[in-house]
Amino acid sequence: MIPAAFSYESPRTLKEALALLESNPNAKLLAGGHSLLPAMKLRLATPPALIDLGRIPDLNYIRDTGDHLAIGALTPHAAVASSELLHRMSPLLAEAADSIGDVQVRNRGTIGGSLAQAHPNADYPAAILALDAEIVTLSRTGEHVIPAREFFTGMFTTALSANEIITEVRVPKTTGAGAAYKKFAHPASGYAVVGVATVVRKHGNAIESAAIGITGVSGTPYRATAVENALRGKPASAIADASRRAADGIEAIGDTFASPGYRRHLAMVFTRRALETALARARAK
Ligand SMILES: Cc1cc2nc3c(=O)[nH]c(=O)nc-3n(C[C@H](O)[C@H](O)[C@H](O)COP(=O)(O)OP(=O)(O)OC[C@H]3O[C@@H](n4cnc5c(N)ncnc54)[C@H](O)[C@@H]3O)c2cc1C
């Protein structure tokens, strides 16, 4: 439980952090430390240097920028969960954040760290996908905006390159739509064995559109497009049948806690529950 030796850097600006990354290609950025430090203590990660982002000002915020909400990369899960702005204009991310781990994890862990970690059972990815959010990064070559659907590339892997820092997450406003996050939480860690996030828009009595992001079922979070397509223009009564397609075409993962078959079953059940709740929260046009 003692990490291998490493050097520690504490830059005061993003420019300084980028220069340090450039000169230490094997260094790791440190945010809340709630994924990286346990991995280092188990020697699953042995970075020679840590670049602590914690002293860089202005990376912890939630702002209304007009057409979307902007969340700084160092914003802790607890601030996302309790944000009045998010609750009013885009509540899905707040609901997902509120379900992460326990109070300590929510106070230390950050949205940028969670997305960069890309844990297959993390909660944010489902919501980020359902919202079609954008991940903003900075490298020595400038700013880069990565759509959520291009960000997660595999288990613990993302579209980020080694010299890139996540600076912000941009979330569309979902006023009028109904949103819900439902998860089957692992009883020990709180991670999502399966988690389903959805944003539903209603037209009269029909479902105009449903966006569904799923985490925990496969190594990479995904959009349940088969369910989305089956629901377009359909009444609420179509939800139960459409939800059976929640893991269509997906290779499910298994471990000692949940087999691939069980995960596929959970995906169907939690997709139905998330859709029913989101629809009940949606306002009809
Ligand atoms: C007991 C426990 C229970 C947990 N339960 C849950 C849960 O239920 N649901 C859930 O989703 N998560 C859970 N977590 C994980 C938690 O949310 C972590 O905080 C999160 O995954 C990582 O965020 P962090 O800020 O701590 O990142 P760190 O641990 O500091 O970093 C993680 C990785 O991201 C990189 N990184 C960090 N910031 C940036 C950045 N701005 N740009 C680029 N790369 C960056 C680091 O270099 C590192 O590789 C749990 C963790 C613990 C310890």
The ligand as an ORCA input file, in Angstrom:
! r2SCAN-3c Opt
* xyz 0 1
  C     -14.199      4.275     -2.533
  C     -14.457      4.871     -3.884
  C     -15.721      4.787     -4.422
  C     -15.990      5.332     -5.675
  N     -17.253      5.219     -6.190
  C     -17.520      5.746     -7.402
  C     -18.842      5.686     -7.950
  O     -19.795      5.179     -7.351
  N     -19.035      6.201     -9.193
  C     -18.020      6.807     -9.910
  O     -18.259      7.261    -11.022
  N     -16.784      6.910     -9.399
  C     -16.500      6.407     -8.172
  N     -15.237      6.526     -7.642
  C     -14.201      7.219     -8.447
  C     -14.197      8.715     -8.129
  O     -15.313      9.327     -8.724
  C     -12.902      9.388     -8.633
  O     -12.811     10.582     -7.954
  C     -12.810      9.699    -10.089
  O     -12.925      8.543    -10.887
  C     -11.466     10.305    -10.452
  O     -11.495     11.671    -10.205
  P     -10.314     12.362     -9.448
  O     -10.551     13.833     -9.535
  O     -10.172     11.765     -8.116
  O      -9.070     12.006    -10.416
  P      -7.600     11.474    -10.100
  O      -7.650     10.217     -9.321
  O      -6.759     12.580     -9.570
  O      -7.123     11.171    -11.600
  C      -7.673     10.114    -12.335
  C      -7.036     10.085    -13.725
  O      -7.433     11.199    -14.492
  C      -6.300     11.985    -14.896
  N      -6.748     13.389    -14.804
  C      -7.245     13.990    -13.704
  N      -7.639     15.242    -14.004
  C      -7.397     15.420    -15.325
  C      -7.610     16.508    -16.233
  N      -8.167     17.666    -15.847
  N      -7.240     16.346    -17.524
  C      -6.694     15.177    -17.951
  N      -6.469     14.110    -17.148
  C      -6.819     14.245    -15.846
  C      -5.193     11.612    -13.942
  O      -3.905     11.814    -14.501
  C      -5.508     10.142    -13.685
  O      -5.000      9.364    -14.746
  C     -14.950      5.988     -6.411
  C     -13.673      6.092     -5.851
  C     -13.415      5.552     -4.597
  C     -12.036      5.692     -4.021
*
